[in-house]
Amino acid sequence: MKELFAVLIATLWLLPADANAADDLAGATREAARKTAGFAGRGEAVSITWRNLSGLPASDVTQASALFESALRDLGVKVQEAGATVEARLTLSESQSQYLVVAEVRKGEERQTFFATWKRAPGGAARAPGGTVTLERKLLWEQADPILDVALTPTDMVVLSPGKVTLYSRKDAGFEERQSVAVPSARPLPRDPRGRLRLIGTALRAFLPGMQCTGSIDPTLTLDCRASDELWTLDSGSRTVLLAGFAAGRNYFDGRIVAQNGARKTIPPFFTAGAAGGTWMMTLVDGRTQIFDANFDTVGTVPGWGSDLAATDARCGTGSQVLATRPGDRAEPDSVRAWSIVNRAPVPLTAPAEFAGPVTALWTVNGVSAVAVVRDPSTNRYAAYLLTVVCNG
């Protein structure tokens, strides 16, 4: 650490004001990541620690950390805490005219120190990295019957209700019904039923308590349904899936899971699950949101989340997000907010999207978005919204 302080002091006093200058913290962070990746080598694993010796707020450090990790991954470098062959220690510092990112990187006996600077804005405030991020919502459909899930293609929409599956086609700015197929019930549905749709190309699969249906939407909607206690497939973003057992006669998963690598495990019963930042988040039946590592061992908890979440992929921050409801009574107005997961901790990424009623379902759709189903208590109708994390700037 003494060597690092010496580097900082020498750099701040001896560098010209515009040496290695970036436009902002985001640019400086990406430049430090580029140099770190070049030294580490493609495919290597890097562990990262941060230290803030500047007057920048903690939120800037958090965003810089997310940007640094995202840039490393884009350059083919792995980020992990244990077993890494390369160690990177990042420090934020400042002088009267500029801010400084210093990356001290070690690989075995080799060591390199890289730095990048950006000018202080008038008044000493640095611009936030990466611009702003918003959670965009778009009304897809509303109806009197409960909506359990929605699947989308560029030209069609499939809506799952407790007793039927309906296919709609895009027309002008909305949708019109094309076909509806009744879905028999293998056993009485719970009072608060849940269901899941998966649409891959034109192949359709529907999961309901005690039943699974397979079929197609082309050229017509066809479904073959049968009683089944097979595991449900839960998508998390566009690249990660999890198999989970649904509790018979209930509205939650019983804790039996199969990871993408085939590993089987039993965890506490949960309502929803999503992966981001190398971790899994599960909203447990007991009201807690638990954080699990890749082996599904508990590594932390998240306070202040509701019982519904979904993971999405957007090229903002770390590149993956978790959308989560807020805690509260199921009859109250609700909201959904996007979060980044940095160092196994949630960091707010967007402002909350507010809704007039409770969110009754929240599922990943097409990897990059989520569908939120909201029940309006004043009309008792259900509305499905498409939620997408949008990077601005």
N, C-alpha and C positions, 0 to 999 in steps of 0.2 A: 504494500500500500504506500510506503514511503516513496518508492520509485514513481508511482502513479502521480502523487502530489507534485513531485519534481517536474514531471512531464507537463502537468497542467500549468504550473507556474511559468515554466519556460515558454510554453506555447502561447499563453495569454500575453506575455510581455514582448516576445520576439516576433510573432507573426505580424505581417501587414494586416490592416483591417479587413481587406477583401480576399485574403488567401483562402483557397478552398471554400469560398463562400457559396452557400446555397440560398435559395429564396426564403426558406422558412424551416421550422423544426422538422417537418415532414421530409423535405429534400435532404437536410443534413442527416437525418436518421437513415434514409434509404442509401445515401452515399456511404455511411459507416457500415451498413449491412452489405453493400456490394464489395467493399474492401475486406470485410470479415469473411464473406463467402469465398472470395478469391484465395485468401490465405488458408482457410479450412479445407477447401476442396469439395467438389460435388459428391454428395452421398454421405459425407461425414455428419456426425451428431455433435451439436453444440449445446452446452449449458450456458444460461445467461443470468447475470445479476445486474441490478441497476443501483446507482447512487446519485442523489440529487444534491449538488453543492451550489446550485443557482437559486435565484428567487422565483423560478418558474413554479406554478402550482402543481400539486400532486396529480391533477387531472391531465396535465400535459405530459407528465412522466408516464402515466398509464397509457396514453395514446401513443407516445413514442415507443413504448415497449411492444404494443400490439403491431405497430407499423414495422418495427425492426424484425419481429418474428415472421410476419407475413412476407416481407422482402426476402428473408433467408430461405423460406420454403419455396418461394417463386424461383429462387436461384438454385434449387436442388439440394439445399442443406436441411438436415433434420434438426428439430429443436426438442430437446428432452432434458430432464433434470438429473436422472441417474444413468450412469454408464456412458456418458458422453466422452468422446476422445478429444474434444476441443472445449476450452473454457473461455468465455467472453465476459469481461467486466466492463460495463458501460457507465460512464459518468457524465452528468450534465454540469457545466460550469459557465461562468460569464465574466466579461470585463465591462468597462463602461460603454463600449461601442458594439459588442457582439456577444452572442452565446456560442457555446462550444459543446460538441459531442465527442467524447474520447472513448475509443474502443481499445482496451488492452486485451489481446487475444493470445492464448497459449495453446500449443499443440505439442505434447511431449516436452522436449527440451527447447523447442523453438518458441520465440515470443516476438510479437509485433504490436506496435501501438499505432492506431489510425485516428485521425480526427477530421471533423468537418465543422464549419462555422456558419452562422447566419447573423445578419445585422439585427440589432435591437430596433424595434419599431419606435416611433416617437413616443416618449413617455415611458419607455422601458418595457412595453408589453410585446410579447411574441405572438405572431399569428398562430391560430390553432391549426394543427396539421390536418391535411386531407380534406379541408372544407367541412361542410355540414352533412349530416346524415339524417334522413327523415323516414318515417314509416308511412308509406302511401296506402290508402285503403280505397277499394272500389266495390260498389254494390253489385253483386252478381245476380242474386235471385231472392225473392221472398214469397212465402206461402203460409197457409194456415197449418198444414201438417208439419210436425217436427222434421228438421233437416239433420241427418246424422253425419253426412260427409258429402263433399263435392269433388269430382275429378274433371279435369279440363284438357282439351286438345285445342289446336288453333282454330278449329271449326265447330267443335261440339262441347257440350257440358253434360255430365251425368250427375244426377242427384239421388242420393240414397235416403229413403225414408223408412220408418219402421216396417211398413208392409209392402213397399214397392221400390223399384228402381226406374227412373225416368230419364230418357235421352232427349236432349234439347239441341237444336241447331242454331248457330248464330244468324241473326237477321237484323240488318241495320245496326243500331246501337245496343240491341238486346238479344234475347233468345226466344224461340218458339218451340213448343212441345212437338216432338217427332214420334215418340213411342213410349209406352209405359208397360212394364212387366211386373206382375204381382210376385211377391216373395213370401212363400209359406213360412210359418213359424214352427220350428222344431219343438219348442217348449215355450211356455208363457214368458213374455219379455219382462224384464224388471221395470219398475216404475220410471226409472230414468235411463232408458236404453241407450246403448252406444253402438256405433257401426263404423266400418272403415272401408274405403274404396281404393283399389290400386288399378291404374290404367297404364299399360305399357303398350304403346302403339295403339292397336285396336283391341287388344286382349284385355278383358275386364275381369276383376276379381273382387268379390264383396265379402266382408267378414261381419257376422252378426253373432250375438250370444247363442252358442250351441249350433251354429250353422255357417257354412261357407258356400258361396256360389261362384262358378266360373262361367265365362261366356265371351261375347264379342259385341262391339257396337257397329260392325261393318259386315255385310251391307245393311243388316237390321240388328236391333238389340236382341240378343239371345242370352239366356241364363239357365244354367243347370245347378240347382240348389240341393243340398243334402245335409242331414244332421252331421255335425262334426265338432270334435273338441280339439282339432289341430291348432297349433300355435298361430297367432296372428303375425303378419309381417308389418313392422313399424318402420317407416322411412324416416331418416334424419338427414336433412339436406339432400344433395344429389348423389352422394357416394356411400352413405352408411345406412345399413339396415340392422334391425334387431328382431329376432323372433321371440314372442312373448305369449304365455298362456293366459287366456281370459277366464276369470272365475265364473263358473256356471251360476246363472241366476243373479249375478251381481252386475255392477257397472265399472269394475276395475280389473286390473291384471293381477294374477295370483302370486307373482314373483318368480315363476319358472321362466328362464330366459336362455336363449342360445345366441352367442355373439357371432359376429361376421366371420371369425376364424374357426367357428365350430365349437368353441368352448361352451359347456353347459354350466349354469350356476342357478342358485336360488337366492333371491334377495327379498326384502320386505315387499308386501303388496303395494302397487302403485297405480296411479291414474294415467299419467302420461310420461313420455321419455323423449329426450333430445340430446344430441351430441354436438359439442363445439369446443375448440381449444384443447383437443386431446382428452376431454373428459365427457362423462355422461351425467346428465341431470335427470333425476326422477322425482316426481311429485308423489310422495308417499300417502297412503290412505290415512295415516295418523296426523296429517297436516304439515309435515316437514317436507322441504325440498332437499334431497340428499345429492351430494356430488360423489361420483364414482370414477376411479381411474379406468384405464383400458382393460384391466383384469376384473373390473367390477368390485373392487375393494373400496370401502368408504374413505374419502379423503377430505370431506368437509360438508357443510350445510349452507343453504342460501336462505336468509331471512326475508320475509316480506313478499313472497310470491304466492299466487293462487294455485289452484289444482290443475290448470291447463297450461301446457307449453308446447312449442314446436320449434324445430331447428330449421334454418334456411341458409342458403349460400348466396352471398353478394360480395362483390369485390370492395368491401369497406373494412378498414381496420384489419382484423385477422382473417377476413374472408369467410367466416361463418358466424352465425348469430343464433341466439335463442330468443324466441318471442314468448313472453310469459304474461299471464293475467295477474291482476292484483288480488290480494286476499279479501274476503268479504262474504256476505250472505248471498246465496244463489238468487235471491229476489232483487238484489240491489243493482244499480248501474255498475258497469264494469269497464275495464280498460285493458289494452295490450301494449306492451313496451318491448322494444328490441334491446338486447344486451349482448356485449362481447364478453368472452370468458378469457381473462388474462391471469396467468399464474394461478389457475384453479379458483378464481374469484370473479363474480359478475361485475361488469362495469357498464353503466347505462350508456346506450348508444344513441337512442332517440327519445324524443318526448313521448308520453303515452298517447295512444289513440283512444279517445273516449267513446263509449257506447251508452245508449239509453237504457239498456237492460243487461242481464247477465250473459256472459259468454258460455254457451252450453257445449261447444265442441271447438277444438283448435287442432288442425292437422296440417302437416307439410303437404304441399301440392307442387308437383313438377320440380322439386328440389330447391328452387330459388324463391318460393313464396309460401304462404300459408293461407288456409281458409279458416275464418272465424265465423261461427254460427252464433247469432245473438237472438234472444227472445225478448220481444218488446212487451213489457208488462201491461202497457195501456191497451194493446190490441190483442195480445197473446198470439201474435204471428211471429214467424221465424224468418230471419234474413241471413244470407250467406255473403260475407265480404272477402275479397281477395286482398291480402296484406303483403306488401313487398317492401323490403328495405332498399332505399334509393340513395346512392352516393351523389352528393351535389358538390362539384368542384374537385 
